[in-house]
Amino acid sequence: MRLSRNDLERQVETYRAKALQEHDGMRYWQNRALAAEQKLADMQQDIGGNTPNERATLWP
């Protein structure tokens, strides 16, 4: 089935919108993970665990 130019333009708009939504969702969960990781690192330091220079991170 051959798509019209109009159909293809609608597909492009739809896929771009979905990609932006997924990117926003990924960024939201990444920020939540980073915040939780920081809280964990702070808790470990408070109880005599790792120093700030020894903290490991899951993110590059």
Buried (B, 14 or more C-beta within 10 A) or exposed (E): EEEEEEEEEEEEEEEEEEEEEEEEEEEEEEEEEEEEBEEEBEEBBEEEEEEEEEBEEEEE
